[in-house]
Amino acid sequence: MSDFETVAVTEVPEGALILDVREDFEWVEGHAAGAVHIPLGELPERFEELDMDTDTYVICRTGGRSAQAAAWLTGMGFAAFNIAGGSDAWLEAKLAMESENGQEPTVR
């Protein structure tokens, strides 16, 4: 695995590309506003959907899966950053979230 940097939710630049690697059922409940969704298991087949020239901030629920994805992306030549604390920290920091189910965004 390659080296990557871990950043706090408050260090993610406004307008940054956020890649959510959680499963579909988690994504529907709530995710960072404007995030791109590619579940971790689909990343090897779908990584070309991402722009290699854009910094990618990777998020999951608590930081484990996003660390795996950030390491893999870094190894593929991306500038990838793991978001510490994941969606739990994002929600706790009261950062912009949206859901796909029409309900108040939440993290499960």
Buried (B, 14 or more C-beta within 10 A) or exposed (E): EEEBEBBEBEEBEEEBBBBBBBBEEBBBBBBBEEBBBBBBEBBEEEBEEBEEEEEBBBBBBBBEBBBBBBBBBBEBEBBBBBBBBBBBBBBEEEBEBEBEEEEEBEBE
